[in-house]
Amino acid sequence: MSYRVFALTLALFSTLVVAKERVHIAAASSLRGPIETIVAEFETQHPDYQVYISYAATGKLVAQVQHGAPYALILAAEPDYLDELHTRQLTLAAPARFSYGQLVLWHPQLQGPATELIAKAERMVLAQPRHAPYGKIALSYLQQQFPATDFTGRMVYGENVAQAAHRVYVGAVPIGFVALSQMLQLQVPRADYTVLQDVPPLPQAMVLTLAARSQSGAQLLYTMLLEDAAQQVLANYGYINHVTSE
């Protein structure tokens, strides 16, 4: 075998060895901590796949799919958005719930009942309710707890719950409505946040889109998220594991 043929054969072999099937998924920004842990384990167990993750507010991700984004698996902080995709026949099946998230009030260096801290705060941040489930439920909480109070001039909005958390983290606002999973990911002291028990847990849902037909790893990852090991990772980030299918 000539050197040139040997070199070409070696190059082809090397390409085949490193080639991995790409799996494109999208997840609500509140899920970043557990999903990155689960995906890392998935890639260890399935080295033939490489997962690419996009994070944004759930409503934004759904809009991207409707406009042709190649996500094969969508992980959302609220199932209603995924129901819309299913209604439009952009999914392989109906969405499935895989866990439940919890809303918290982050109040670093401030102590007291959540309602008192909110009443006194000059500004507070929440994710944009128009497309972020955690922002939507935070607004509902404010309306229920303070029906006679207009917070319009005191509200600051983040594009998603990650941006909302960042504004509290850098001290731009004193308090904010974020996800419990973010507090655990950032290892925030327990005294600096309050789990809002009056707010029902947010059902986390997932669905395979039509793009999953050409991304076989998406189905494997979907199945993995329902297994005990992945459910334990979610529990470690404050999610309530009560898996049901819709």
Helices and strands as residue ranges (DSSP letters): H 3-18, E 21-28, G 29-31, H 32-45, E 49-56, H 58-66, E 73-76, H 79-87, E 96-101, E 103-106, H 114-120, E 124-127, H 133-145, G 152-154, E 155-158, H 161-169, E 175-179, H 180-185, G 190-192, E 193-195, E 202-208, G 210-214, H 216-225, H 228-236, E 244-245
